[in-house]
């Protein structure tokens, strides 16, 4: 399957979090545009996740440790790990979830 990101409609999942979702049989890739100041509340899920900052600065807390992520930085989030975040600037972030995030379909 071939896709063009520009052709995928964005969905606002949380205030300020606009995502474009691609689902395969085993994982979901999400391309986020996040408004400056938008906050991801503390949460956890059974999915494993990686997040890569492509643009901007994202304050991210994983299991009580906070770092400022910048373009080229990744965070690997194990299943059920508690995490949260805040966009310090406008951000573009790529998330990969395994297994598929059914609620994002």
Phi and psi in radians as a Rosetta constraint file:
Dihedral C 1 N 2 CA 2 C 2 CIRCULARHARMONIC -1.940 0.35
Dihedral N 2 CA 2 C 2 N 3 CIRCULARHARMONIC 2.392 0.35
Dihedral C 2 N 3 CA 3 C 3 CIRCULARHARMONIC -2.363 0.35
Dihedral N 3 CA 3 C 3 N 4 CIRCULARHARMONIC 2.709 0.35
Dihedral C 3 N 4 CA 4 C 4 CIRCULARHARMONIC -2.027 0.35
Dihedral N 4 CA 4 C 4 N 5 CIRCULARHARMONIC 2.186 0.35
Dihedral C 4 N 5 CA 5 C 5 CIRCULARHARMONIC -0.975 0.35
Dihedral N 5 CA 5 C 5 N 6 CIRCULARHARMONIC -0.657 0.35
Dihedral C 5 N 6 CA 6 C 6 CIRCULARHARMONIC -1.116 0.35
Dihedral N 6 CA 6 C 6 N 7 CIRCULARHARMONIC -0.349 0.35
Dihedral C 6 N 7 CA 7 C 7 CIRCULARHARMONIC -1.617 0.35
Dihedral N 7 CA 7 C 7 N 8 CIRCULARHARMONIC -0.104 0.35
Dihedral C 7 N 8 CA 8 C 8 CIRCULARHARMONIC -1.597 0.35
Dihedral N 8 CA 8 C 8 N 9 CIRCULARHARMONIC 2.160 0.35
Dihedral C 8 N 9 CA 9 C 9 CIRCULARHARMONIC -1.219 0.35
Dihedral N 9 CA 9 C 9 N 10 CIRCULARHARMONIC 2.474 0.35
Dihedral C 9 N 10 CA 10 C 10 CIRCULARHARMONIC -1.493 0.35
Dihedral N 10 CA 10 C 10 N 11 CIRCULARHARMONIC 2.565 0.35
Dihedral C 10 N 11 CA 11 C 11 CIRCULARHARMONIC -2.138 0.35
Dihedral N 11 CA 11 C 11 N 12 CIRCULARHARMONIC 2.370 0.35
Dihedral C 11 N 12 CA 12 C 12 CIRCULARHARMONIC -1.539 0.35
Dihedral N 12 CA 12 C 12 N 13 CIRCULARHARMONIC 1.866 0.35
Dihedral C 12 N 13 CA 13 C 13 CIRCULARHARMONIC -1.469 0.35
Dihedral N 13 CA 13 C 13 N 14 CIRCULARHARMONIC -0.704 0.35
Dihedral C 13 N 14 CA 14 C 14 CIRCULARHARMONIC -2.317 0.35
Dihedral N 14 CA 14 C 14 N 15 CIRCULARHARMONIC 2.786 0.35
Dihedral C 14 N 15 CA 15 C 15 CIRCULARHARMONIC -0.939 0.35
Dihedral N 15 CA 15 C 15 N 16 CIRCULARHARMONIC 2.106 0.35
Dihedral C 15 N 16 CA 16 C 16 CIRCULARHARMONIC 1.547 0.35
Dihedral N 16 CA 16 C 16 N 17 CIRCULARHARMONIC -0.079 0.35
Dihedral C 16 N 17 CA 17 C 17 CIRCULARHARMONIC -1.895 0.35
Dihedral N 17 CA 17 C 17 N 18 CIRCULARHARMONIC 1.828 0.35
Dihedral C 17 N 18 CA 18 C 18 CIRCULARHARMONIC -1.887 0.35
Dihedral N 18 CA 18 C 18 N 19 CIRCULARHARMONIC 2.014 0.35
Dihedral C 18 N 19 CA 19 C 19 CIRCULARHARMONIC -2.053 0.35
Dihedral N 19 CA 19 C 19 N 20 CIRCULARHARMONIC 2.546 0.35
Dihedral C 19 N 20 CA 20 C 20 CIRCULARHARMONIC -2.014 0.35
Dihedral N 20 CA 20 C 20 N 21 CIRCULARHARMONIC 2.211 0.35
Dihedral C 20 N 21 CA 21 C 21 CIRCULARHARMONIC -2.002 0.35
Dihedral N 21 CA 21 C 21 N 22 CIRCULARHARMONIC 2.356 0.35
Dihedral C 21 N 22 CA 22 C 22 CIRCULARHARMONIC -2.166 0.35
Dihedral N 22 CA 22 C 22 N 23 CIRCULARHARMONIC 2.180 0.35
Dihedral C 22 N 23 CA 23 C 23 CIRCULARHARMONIC -2.002 0.35
Dihedral N 23 CA 23 C 23 N 24 CIRCULARHARMONIC 2.298 0.35
Dihedral C 23 N 24 CA 24 C 24 CIRCULARHARMONIC -1.900 0.35
Dihedral N 24 CA 24 C 24 N 25 CIRCULARHARMONIC -2.956 0.35
Dihedral C 24 N 25 CA 25 C 25 CIRCULARHARMONIC -1.168 0.35
Dihedral N 25 CA 25 C 25 N 26 CIRCULARHARMONIC -0.577 0.35
Dihedral C 25 N 26 CA 26 C 26 CIRCULARHARMONIC -2.054 0.35
Dihedral N 26 CA 26 C 26 N 27 CIRCULARHARMONIC -0.227 0.35
Dihedral C 26 N 27 CA 27 C 27 CIRCULARHARMONIC -2.627 0.35
Dihedral N 27 CA 27 C 27 N 28 CIRCULARHARMONIC 2.900 0.35
Dihedral C 27 N 28 CA 28 C 28 CIRCULARHARMONIC -2.128 0.35
Dihedral N 28 CA 28 C 28 N 29 CIRCULARHARMONIC 2.312 0.35
Dihedral C 28 N 29 CA 29 C 29 CIRCULARHARMONIC -1.911 0.35
Dihedral N 29 CA 29 C 29 N 30 CIRCULARHARMONIC 2.315 0.35
Dihedral C 29 N 30 CA 30 C 30 CIRCULARHARMONIC -2.156 0.35
Dihedral N 30 CA 30 C 30 N 31 CIRCULARHARMONIC 2.306 0.35
Dihedral C 30 N 31 CA 31 C 31 CIRCULARHARMONIC -1.856 0.35
Dihedral N 31 CA 31 C 31 N 32 CIRCULARHARMONIC 1.894 0.35
Dihedral C 31 N 32 CA 32 C 32 CIRCULARHARMONIC -1.722 0.35
Dihedral N 32 CA 32 C 32 N 33 CIRCULARHARMONIC 2.455 0.35
Dihedral C 32 N 33 CA 33 C 33 CIRCULARHARMONIC -2.026 0.35
Dihedral N 33 CA 33 C 33 N 34 CIRCULARHARMONIC 2.121 0.35
Dihedral C 33 N 34 CA 34 C 34 CIRCULARHARMONIC -2.087 0.35
Dihedral N 34 CA 34 C 34 N 35 CIRCULARHARMONIC 2.198 0.35
Dihedral C 34 N 35 CA 35 C 35 CIRCULARHARMONIC -1.216 0.35
Dihedral N 35 CA 35 C 35 N 36 CIRCULARHARMONIC 2.517 0.35
Dihedral C 35 N 36 CA 36 C 36 CIRCULARHARMONIC -0.957 0.35
Dihedral N 36 CA 36 C 36 N 37 CIRCULARHARMONIC 2.327 0.35
Dihedral C 36 N 37 CA 37 C 37 CIRCULARHARMONIC 1.558 0.35
Dihedral N 37 CA 37 C 37 N 38 CIRCULARHARMONIC -0.212 0.35
Dihedral C 37 N 38 CA 38 C 38 CIRCULARHARMONIC -1.161 0.35
Dihedral N 38 CA 38 C 38 N 39 CIRCULARHARMONIC 2.452 0.35
Dihedral C 38 N 39 CA 39 C 39 CIRCULARHARMONIC -2.082 0.35
Dihedral N 39 CA 39 C 39 N 40 CIRCULARHARMONIC 2.402 0.35
Dihedral C 39 N 40 CA 40 C 40 CIRCULARHARMONIC -1.749 0.35
Dihedral N 40 CA 40 C 40 N 41 CIRCULARHARMONIC 1.933 0.35
Dihedral C 40 N 41 CA 41 C 41 CIRCULARHARMONIC -1.103 0.35
Dihedral N 41 CA 41 C 41 N 42 CIRCULARHARMONIC 2.721 0.35
Dihedral C 41 N 42 CA 42 C 42 CIRCULARHARMONIC -1.015 0.35
Dihedral N 42 CA 42 C 42 N 43 CIRCULARHARMONIC 2.314 0.35
Dihedral C 42 N 43 CA 43 C 43 CIRCULARHARMONIC -2.838 0.35
Dihedral N 43 CA 43 C 43 N 44 CIRCULARHARMONIC 3.109 0.35
Dihedral C 43 N 44 CA 44 C 44 CIRCULARHARMONIC -2.643 0.35
Dihedral N 44 CA 44 C 44 N 45 CIRCULARHARMONIC 2.823 0.35
Dihedral C 44 N 45 CA 45 C 45 CIRCULARHARMONIC -2.685 0.35
Dihedral N 45 CA 45 C 45 N 46 CIRCULARHARMONIC 2.819 0.35
Dihedral C 45 N 46 CA 46 C 46 CIRCULARHARMONIC -1.319 0.35
Dihedral N 46 CA 46 C 46 N 47 CIRCULARHARMONIC -0.204 0.35
Dihedral C 46 N 47 CA 47 C 47 CIRCULARHARMONIC -1.234 0.35
Dihedral N 47 CA 47 C 47 N 48 CIRCULARHARMONIC 2.485 0.35
Dihedral C 47 N 48 CA 48 C 48 CIRCULARHARMONIC -1.361 0.35
Dihedral N 48 CA 48 C 48 N 49 CIRCULARHARMONIC 2.638 0.35
Dihedral C 48 N 49 CA 49 C 49 CIRCULARHARMONIC -2.567 0.35
Dihedral N 49 CA 49 C 49 N 50 CIRCULARHARMONIC 2.502 0.35
Dihedral C 49 N 50 CA 50 C 50 CIRCULARHARMONIC -2.120 0.35
Dihedral N 50 CA 50 C 50 N 51 CIRCULARHARMONIC 2.534 0.35
Dihedral C 50 N 51 CA 51 C 51 CIRCULARHARMONIC -2.264 0.35
Dihedral N 51 CA 51 C 51 N 52 CIRCULARHARMONIC 2.325 0.35
Dihedral C 51 N 52 CA 52 C 52 CIRCULARHARMONIC -2.170 0.35
Dihedral N 52 CA 52 C 52 N 53 CIRCULARHARMONIC 2.211 0.35
Dihedral C 52 N 53 CA 53 C 53 CIRCULARHARMONIC -1.447 0.35
Dihedral N 53 CA 53 C 53 N 54 CIRCULARHARMONIC 2.211 0.35
Dihedral C 53 N 54 CA 54 C 54 CIRCULARHARMONIC -1.754 0.35
Dihedral N 54 CA 54 C 54 N 55 CIRCULARHARMONIC -0.604 0.35
Dihedral C 54 N 55 CA 55 C 55 CIRCULARHARMONIC -2.618 0.35
Dihedral N 55 CA 55 C 55 N 56 CIRCULARHARMONIC 2.482 0.35
Dihedral C 55 N 56 CA 56 C 56 CIRCULARHARMONIC 1.610 0.35
Dihedral N 56 CA 56 C 56 N 57 CIRCULARHARMONIC -2.958 0.35
Dihedral C 56 N 57 CA 57 C 57 CIRCULARHARMONIC -2.240 0.35
Dihedral N 57 CA 57 C 57 N 58 CIRCULARHARMONIC 2.223 0.35
Dihedral C 57 N 58 CA 58 C 58 CIRCULARHARMONIC -2.152 0.35
Dihedral N 58 CA 58 C 58 N 59 CIRCULARHARMONIC 2.098 0.35
Dihedral C 58 N 59 CA 59 C 59 CIRCULARHARMONIC -1.420 0.35
Dihedral N 59 CA 59 C 59 N 60 CIRCULARHARMONIC 2.163 0.35
Dihedral C 59 N 60 CA 60 C 60 CIRCULARHARMONIC -2.296 0.35
Dihedral N 60 CA 60 C 60 N 61 CIRCULARHARMONIC 2.339 0.35
Dihedral C 60 N 61 CA 61 C 61 CIRCULARHARMONIC -2.056 0.35
Dihedral N 61 CA 61 C 61 N 62 CIRCULARHARMONIC 2.199 0.35
Dihedral C 61 N 62 CA 62 C 62 CIRCULARHARMONIC -2.212 0.35
Dihedral N 62 CA 62 C 62 N 63 CIRCULARHARMONIC 2.035 0.35
Dihedral C 62 N 63 CA 63 C 63 CIRCULARHARMONIC 0.883 0.35
Dihedral N 63 CA 63 C 63 N 64 CIRCULARHARMONIC 0.742 0.35
Dihedral C 63 N 64 CA 64 C 64 CIRCULARHARMONIC 1.531 0.35
Dihedral N 64 CA 64 C 64 N 65 CIRCULARHARMONIC -0.142 0.35
Dihedral C 64 N 65 CA 65 C 65 CIRCULARHARMONIC -1.768 0.35
Dihedral N 65 CA 65 C 65 N 66 CIRCULARHARMONIC 2.211 0.35
Dihedral C 65 N 66 CA 66 C 66 CIRCULARHARMONIC -1.923 0.35
Dihedral N 66 CA 66 C 66 N 67 CIRCULARHARMONIC 2.375 0.35
Dihedral C 66 N 67 CA 67 C 67 CIRCULARHARMONIC -2.432 0.35
Dihedral N 67 CA 67 C 67 N 68 CIRCULARHARMONIC 2.723 0.35
Dihedral C 67 N 68 CA 68 C 68 CIRCULARHARMONIC -1.660 0.35
Dihedral N 68 CA 68 C 68 N 69 CIRCULARHARMONIC 2.030 0.35
Dihedral C 68 N 69 CA 69 C 69 CIRCULARHARMONIC -1.667 0.35
Dihedral N 69 CA 69 C 69 N 70 CIRCULARHARMONIC 2.387 0.35
Dihedral C 69 N 70 CA 70 C 70 CIRCULARHARMONIC -2.174 0.35
Dihedral N 70 CA 70 C 70 N 71 CIRCULARHARMONIC 3.005 0.35
Dihedral C 70 N 71 CA 71 C 71 CIRCULARHARMONIC -0.880 0.35
Dihedral N 71 CA 71 C 71 N 72 CIRCULARHARMONIC 2.282 0.35
Dihedral C 71 N 72 CA 72 C 72 CIRCULARHARMONIC 1.652 0.35
Dihedral N 72 CA 72 C 72 N 73 CIRCULARHARMONIC -0.186 0.35
Dihedral C 72 N 73 CA 73 C 73 CIRCULARHARMONIC -1.525 0.35
Dihedral N 73 CA 73 C 73 N 74 CIRCULARHARMONIC 2.526 0.35
Dihedral C 73 N 74 CA 74 C 74 CIRCULARHARMONIC -2.128 0.35
Dihedral N 74 CA 74 C 74 N 75 CIRCULARHARMONIC 2.731 0.35
Dihedral C 74 N 75 CA 75 C 75 CIRCULARHARMONIC -2.319 0.35
Dihedral N 75 CA 75 C 75 N 76 CIRCULARHARMONIC 2.384 0.35
Dihedral C 75 N 76 CA 76 C 76 CIRCULARHARMONIC -1.848 0.35
Dihedral N 76 CA 76 C 76 N 77 CIRCULARHARMONIC 2.131 0.35
Dihedral C 76 N 77 CA 77 C 77 CIRCULARHARMONIC -1.966 0.35
Dihedral N 77 CA 77 C 77 N 78 CIRCULARHARMONIC 1.921 0.35
Dihedral C 77 N 78 CA 78 C 78 CIRCULARHARMONIC -1.185 0.35
Dihedral N 78 CA 78 C 78 N 79 CIRCULARHARMONIC 2.836 0.35
Dihedral C 78 N 79 CA 79 C 79 CIRCULARHARMONIC -0.951 0.35
Dihedral N 79 CA 79 C 79 N 80 CIRCULARHARMONIC 2.320 0.35
Dihedral C 79 N 80 CA 80 C 80 CIRCULARHARMONIC 1.157 0.35
Dihedral N 80 CA 80 C 80 N 81 CIRCULARHARMONIC 0.203 0.35
Dihedral C 80 N 81 CA 81 C 81 CIRCULARHARMONIC -1.291 0.35
Dihedral N 81 CA 81 C 81 N 82 CIRCULARHARMONIC 2.393 0.35
Dihedral C 81 N 82 CA 82 C 82 CIRCULARHARMONIC -1.368 0.35
Dihedral N 82 CA 82 C 82 N 83 CIRCULARHARMONIC 2.269 0.35
Dihedral C 82 N 83 CA 83 C 83 CIRCULARHARMONIC -2.619 0.35
Dihedral N 83 CA 83 C 83 N 84 CIRCULARHARMONIC 2.798 0.35
Dihedral C 83 N 84 CA 84 C 84 CIRCULARHARMONIC -2.759 0.35
Dihedral N 84 CA 84 C 84 N 85 CIRCULARHARMONIC 2.976 0.35
Dihedral C 84 N 85 CA 85 C 85 CIRCULARHARMONIC -2.836 0.35
Dihedral N 85 CA 85 C 85 N 86 CIRCULARHARMONIC 2.927 0.35
Dihedral C 85 N 86 CA 86 C 86 CIRCULARHARMONIC -2.607 0.35
Dihedral N 86 CA 86 C 86 N 87 CIRCULARHARMONIC 2.276 0.35
Dihedral C 86 N 87 CA 87 C 87 CIRCULARHARMONIC -1.356 0.35
Dihedral N 87 CA 87 C 87 N 88 CIRCULARHARMONIC 1.988 0.35
Dihedral C 87 N 88 CA 88 C 88 CIRCULARHARMONIC -1.347 0.35
Dihedral N 88 CA 88 C 88 N 89 CIRCULARHARMONIC -0.472 0.35
Dihedral C 88 N 89 CA 89 C 89 CIRCULARHARMONIC -2.393 0.35
Dihedral N 89 CA 89 C 89 N 90 CIRCULARHARMONIC 3.076 0.35
Dihedral C 89 N 90 CA 90 C 90 CIRCULARHARMONIC -1.003 0.35
Dihedral N 90 CA 90 C 90 N 91 CIRCULARHARMONIC 2.334 0.35
Dihedral C 90 N 91 CA 91 C 91 CIRCULARHARMONIC -2.255 0.35
Dihedral N 91 CA 91 C 91 N 92 CIRCULARHARMONIC 2.620 0.35
Dihedral C 91 N 92 CA 92 C 92 CIRCULARHARMONIC -2.076 0.35
Dihedral N 92 CA 92 C 92 N 93 CIRCULARHARMONIC 2.234 0.35
Dihedral C 92 N 93 CA 93 C 93 CIRCULARHARMONIC -2.380 0.35
Dihedral N 93 CA 93 C 93 N 94 CIRCULARHARMONIC 2.470 0.35
Dihedral C 93 N 94 CA 94 C 94 CIRCULARHARMONIC -1.949 0.35
Dihedral N 94 CA 94 C 94 N 95 CIRCULARHARMONIC 2.136 0.35
Dihedral C 94 N 95 CA 95 C 95 CIRCULARHARMONIC -1.930 0.35
Dihedral N 95 CA 95 C 95 N 96 CIRCULARHARMONIC 2.505 0.35
Dihedral C 95 N 96 CA 96 C 96 CIRCULARHARMONIC -2.171 0.35
Dihedral N 96 CA 96 C 96 N 97 CIRCULARHARMONIC 2.250 0.35
Dihedral C 96 N 97 CA 97 C 97 CIRCULARHARMONIC -2.075 0.35
Dihedral N 97 CA 97 C 97 N 98 CIRCULARHARMONIC 2.435 0.35
Dihedral C 97 N 98 CA 98 C 98 CIRCULARHARMONIC -2.415 0.35
Dihedral N 98 CA 98 C 98 N 99 CIRCULARHARMONIC 2.199 0.35
Dihedral C 98 N 99 CA 99 C 99 CIRCULARHARMONIC -1.309 0.35
Dihedral N 99 CA 99 C 99 N 100 CIRCULARHARMONIC -2.993 0.35
Dihedral C 99 N 100 CA 100 C 100 CIRCULARHARMONIC -0.952 0.35
Dihedral N 100 CA 100 C 100 N 101 CIRCULARHARMONIC 2.423 0.35
Dihedral C 100 N 101 CA 101 C 101 CIRCULARHARMONIC -1.474 0.35
Dihedral N 101 CA 101 C 101 N 102 CIRCULARHARMONIC 1.575 0.35
Dihedral C 101 N 102 CA 102 C 102 CIRCULARHARMONIC -1.007 0.35
Dihedral N 102 CA 102 C 102 N 103 CIRCULARHARMONIC -0.608 0.35
Dihedral C 102 N 103 CA 103 C 103 CIRCULARHARMONIC -1.213 0.35
Dihedral N 103 CA 103 C 103 N 104 CIRCULARHARMONIC -0.218 0.35
Dihedral C 103 N 104 CA 104 C 104 CIRCULARHARMONIC -1.629 0.35
Dihedral N 104 CA 104 C 104 N 105 CIRCULARHARMONIC -0.017 0.35
